[in-house]
Amino acid sequence: MELLLPQTFVDKVVRLISNQLPHYGRTQASIMAGVMSEIGEFLKARSEFTISTTDLDLANRNGKGQEVDQQLSYAMAATPLYHEYLFLEKYSELTSNGKMNVETLCDFFMKRIYKMTYETGFNEALESTDFMDYFSLVSEQKVQNIFSILHKTGLIEVLTTLEDGTYIFTLSGLGEHHVEQGGKTGILKSYLNKSTSIITDKRVFITNTSGQVQVNVDSPNSTQNVTINNNDELFSLLDKMISILRSDSNMKQEEKDDAVLNIESLKTELKKSNPKFDHLKDYLAMISHSMNIAHYLPAIKNFLITKYPEIEHFISKLITDN
C-alpha cells in the first residue's frame, strides 16, 4: 500500500519532530519524512504518553517537571496528527485497493470539511484550493466534480465560485449530520470506530496554583487556562461544554442527550438562590464521565467551593488524582 500523505501533513510532522530537542532535530525529521511508514509509529508512540497528578508532583519535586511538561506537550501535539494519519492511512488503503469510488471520495471530503469547520469556526468560509494535493488527485476537475455533488446534495453551502473553479463554501447542517452519523458509505463510521479504539481520551492532568486551574488535555489546543471569577463566566463555560458535547462525533446520540441534560439541570439548580448541594454533586459526578469535558470540572469545583464554602464536603472528593 502506498501511503498518500500530503506535503502539508508531512510538514506538520516535520515541525513537531524538529522542535522536539534534544532527542530529535531537523536531520531526523528529514529522514522520517522520506520514510513515511515511520511517521505513524512515531505519532502513535508520542500520543500514548500519560501522567497522573501524583506522578507530575513527584517529577516536580525531583526537578524533572520541565521534562515531563515537554513530553506531555508533544503528546498532545502528536495526538491530533495521529488522528489525521489514521484518516490518510485509510484513504491510502482504499485507493491502493481500487475501492475509492466517487461516493466514498465524497465521504472523505466531508470528513475533512467537518474537521476544518470545527478548527476555524462555523462562521468562517472555507476554500477548495488544496483538496487536489491533499487527496493526491490527478486533476482539479475531480475536485470540482466532488464539490458539485456535495453542493447539489445539500451537504455544503456554496457562497460563491471563483473564475478558476475554486469553491468558497461552508458546512451545512445536513453535512454536519452526515459526518456525525458515519457517512453514506459507512467508511466514516469505520474510520471513527478505528480511531477511537486506538486513541483513548484520558490523558488529563490538572495542577492548581495561586487559585488558577491549569488544565492539560488531549486536544488540538494543548493547554487551556480556566479561571472562573463570576456567575457569567461559569454559565458561559457550561454552555461551552454543551457545545463540545453536541459536536463530538464519537459519542452516541443517547449519551450526548444525557450529558447535555445533566449540564442543563446543573445550570437550573445553580440559578436558584439556595441550590441543593447534593443535587449539584450528582450532576457534577455524572458530567465527569464525559472525558471530553471532564477537564473543566476542577475549575467549576473550585469556584463553587469559593462561593459556597459549605459545599466542600459534598464535592471535595469528586475529582481525584489517578
C-alpha positions in Angstrom: 0.0 0.0 0.0 1.3 3.4 -1.0 0.9 6.0 1.8 -0.7 9.1 0.3 0.4 11.7 2.8 0.1 15.3 1.5 3.1 17.6 1.9 1.1 19.8 4.2 0.6 16.9 6.7 4.3 15.8 6.4 5.4 19.4 7.1 3.3 19.5 10.3 5.0 16.3 11.4 8.5 17.6 10.5 7.8 20.7 12.6 6.8 18.6 15.5 9.9 16.5 15.3 12.2 19.4 14.6 11.1 21.2 17.8 11.5 18.1 20.0 15.0 18.7 21.2 17.4 17.3 22.3 16.1 13.9 21.2 15.1 14.9 17.7 16.1 17.6 15.2 15.8 18.6 11.6 18.1 15.8 10.4 15.9 13.1 12.0 12.8 14.9 10.7 14.1 14.9 7.1 14.8 11.2 7.3 11.4 10.4 8.7 9.7 12.5 6.1 11.5 10.4 3.5 10.4 7.1 5.1 6.7 7.9 5.5 5.9 4.5 7.1 7.7 5.6 10.2 5.5 8.6 10.7 2.6 6.6 12.0 4.6 4.7 14.6 6.3 7.9 15.8 2.9 9.7 16.2 1.3 6.7 17.9 4.2 6.4 20.4 4.1 10.1 21.2 0.3 10.3 21.6 0.3 7.5 24.1 2.2 9.4 26.8 0.2 9.7 30.1 0.8 11.0 33.5 -1.3 11.5 36.7 -1.2 14.4 39.0 0.6 12.3 41.6 3.4 11.4 39.2 3.6 15.0 38.0 4.0 16.3 41.6 6.8 13.7 42.1 8.5 14.8 38.9 8.4 18.5 40.0 9.9 17.6 43.4 12.7 15.7 41.7 13.5 18.5 39.3 12.0 16.8 36.3 8.9 18.8 35.9 10.1 20.6 32.8 11.0 17.3 31.1 7.5 15.9 31.8 5.8 19.1 30.7 7.7 18.8 27.4 6.7 15.2 27.0 3.1 15.9 27.6 3.2 18.9 25.3 4.5 16.8 22.4 2.0 14.0 23.2 -0.9 16.5 22.9 0.6 17.9 19.7 1.1 14.4 18.2 -2.4 13.2 19.1 -4.5 15.2 16.5 -1.8 14.5 13.9 -2.1 10.8 14.7 -5.9 11.0 14.1 -5.2 12.7 10.8 -2.6 10.0 9.9 -5.2 7.2 10.5 -7.6 9.1 8.3 -5.0 9.3 5.5 -3.9 5.7 6.0 -7.5 4.5 5.5 -7.7 6.7 2.4 -4.5 5.3 1.1 -5.6 1.7 1.7 -8.9 2.1 -0.2 -7.2 4.0 -3.1 -4.4 1.3 -3.4 -7.1 -1.4 -3.4 -9.1 0.3 -6.1 -12.0 0.8 -3.8 -12.1 4.6 -3.9 -15.3 5.4 -5.9 -17.0 8.8 -6.1 -19.4 8.1 -3.3 -16.6 7.1 -0.9 -14.5 10.1 -2.0 -17.4 12.3 -1.1 -17.4 11.0 2.4 -13.7 11.6 2.8 -14.1 15.1 1.6 -16.9 15.6 4.1 -14.8 14.3 7.0 -12.1 16.8 6.1 -14.6 19.7 5.7 -16.1 18.8 9.1 -12.6 18.9 10.7 -11.7 22.2 9.0 -15.1 23.7 10.1 -14.5 22.9 13.8 -11.0 24.2 13.6 -11.9 27.6 12.0 -15.4 28.0 13.3 -18.8 27.8 11.7 -18.8 31.4 10.7 -15.7 31.2 8.6 -15.8 30.4 4.9 -13.6 27.5 3.6 -11.9 27.1 0.2 -11.4 24.1 -2.0 -8.0 25.2 -3.1 -5.8 22.4 -1.6 -8.1 19.4 -1.8 -6.4 18.1 -5.0 -3.0 17.9 -3.4 -4.4 16.7 0.0 -6.1 13.7 -1.6 -3.5 13.1 -4.3 -6.0 13.6 -7.1 -4.8 13.9 -10.7 -6.9 16.9 -11.7 -8.6 19.9 -10.2 -11.7 18.9 -12.3 -12.1 15.9 -10.0 -12.2 18.2 -7.0 -14.8 20.4 -8.7 -16.9 17.4 -9.6 -17.0 16.2 -5.9 -17.8 19.7 -4.7 -20.6 19.9 -7.2 -22.1 16.7 -5.8 -21.8 17.9 -2.2 -23.5 21.2 -3.2 -26.4 19.5 -5.0 -27.0 17.1 -2.2 -27.1 19.9 0.3 -24.0 18.8 2.4 -22.3 22.1 1.9 -23.5 25.6 1.3 -21.6 27.3 -1.6 -21.2 31.0 -1.1 -19.5 31.6 -4.5 -17.3 30.0 -7.1 -14.2 31.8 -8.4 -13.1 32.1 -12.1 -10.5 29.3 -11.6 -13.3 26.9 -10.3 -12.4 27.3 -6.6 -15.4 26.9 -4.3 -16.0 29.2 -1.3 -18.3 27.3 1.0 -19.4 26.4 4.5 -20.5 23.1 6.0 -24.3 22.8 6.1 -26.4 21.4 9.0 -27.2 18.4 6.8 -23.5 17.9 6.1 -22.7 18.0 9.8 -25.3 15.4 10.5 -24.0 13.3 7.6 -20.5 13.1 9.1 -21.6 12.5 12.7 -23.8 9.6 11.5 -20.8 8.0 9.8 -21.4 9.0 6.2 -23.5 7.4 3.5 -21.0 4.6 2.6 -20.1 3.7 6.2 -16.5 4.5 5.6 -16.6 7.4 8.0 -18.2 5.2 10.7 -15.5 2.6 10.2 -12.8 5.2 10.4 -14.3 6.8 13.6 -14.6 3.5 15.3 -11.0 2.6 14.4 -9.6 5.9 15.7 -11.5 5.7 19.0 -10.3 2.1 19.6 -6.7 3.2 19.2 -6.8 6.6 20.8 -8.0 7.0 24.4 -9.0 10.5 25.5 -7.8 10.1 29.1 -4.5 12.0 29.0 -5.5 14.6 31.5 -3.6 16.2 34.4 -4.5 19.1 36.5 -2.4 21.4 38.6 -3.8 24.2 40.8 -1.5 27.2 41.6 -2.5 30.6 43.0 -6.1 29.9 42.5 -5.8 29.3 38.8 -6.6 25.9 37.4 -4.4 24.9 34.5 -5.8 22.0 32.5 -3.8 20.0 30.0 -6.0 17.7 28.0 -5.8 15.6 24.8 -7.0 18.2 22.3 -5.8 20.4 19.4 -5.3 23.1 22.0 -2.8 21.5 24.3 -3.2 23.9 27.2 -6.2 25.7 28.5 -6.1 28.0 31.4 -9.6 28.0 33.0 -10.4 30.6 35.7 -13.9 31.3 36.8 -14.4 34.6 38.6 -18.2 35.1 38.5 -21.5 33.5 37.6 -21.4 34.8 34.0 -18.1 33.1 33.4 -19.5 29.9 35.0 -22.6 29.8 32.8 -20.5 30.7 29.7 -18.3 27.7 30.5 -21.3 25.4 30.9 -22.6 26.5 27.6 -19.2 25.8 26.0 -19.3 22.3 27.5 -22.7 21.7 25.9 -21.3 22.9 22.5 -18.4 20.5 22.8 -20.7 17.6 23.6 -23.0 18.3 20.7 -20.1 18.4 18.3 -18.5 15.2 19.5 -18.8 12.7 16.6 -17.5 9.8 18.7 -20.4 9.9 21.2 -23.7 8.1 20.7 -26.7 10.5 20.5 -28.2 9.0 23.6 -25.0 9.7 25.6 -24.9 13.2 24.2 -28.5 13.9 25.2 -28.0 12.5 28.8 -24.8 14.6 29.3 -26.4 17.8 27.9 -29.4 17.2 30.2 -27.1 16.9 33.2 -25.4 20.2 32.4 -28.8 21.9 31.8 -30.0 20.5 35.1 -26.8 21.8 36.8 -27.5 25.3 35.3 -31.1 25.3 36.6 -30.0 24.3 40.1 -27.3 26.9 40.2 -29.7 29.7 39.2 -31.6 29.1 42.5 -30.9 31.3 45.4 -30.3 28.2 47.6 -29.2 25.4 45.4 -29.3 21.9 46.9 -25.7 20.7 47.2 -26.4 17.0 46.9 -28.1 17.7 43.6 -25.1 19.7 42.4 -22.8 16.8 43.4 -24.9 14.3 41.5 -24.9 16.4 38.3 -21.1 17.0 38.5 -20.5 13.3 39.1 -22.5 12.4 36.0 -20.7 15.1 33.9 -17.3 13.7 35.0 -17.9 10.6 33.0 -17.7 12.6 29.7 -14.0 12.8 29.2 -14.2 15.5 26.5 -15.5 18.0 29.1 -14.3 16.5 32.4 -11.2 18.6 32.4 -13.4 21.7 33.1 -14.7 20.3 36.4 -11.9 21.3 38.7 -12.4 24.9 37.8 -16.1 24.6 38.4 -15.5 22.8 41.7 -13.0 25.5 42.9 -15.5 28.3 42.0 -18.4 26.6 43.8 -16.3 25.9 46.9 -15.2 29.6 47.0 -18.9 30.8 46.6 -20.4 28.1 48.9 -17.7 27.0 51.4 -20.2 24.6 53.0 -20.4 22.6 49.7 -16.8 21.5 50.0 -17.5 18.3 51.9 -20.1 17.3 49.3 -17.7 17.6 46.3 -14.1 17.7 47.7 -13.6 14.0 46.6 -15.5 14.3 43.4 -12.4 14.8 41.2 -9.4 12.9 42.5 -5.9 12.1 41.2 -5.4 8.9 39.2 
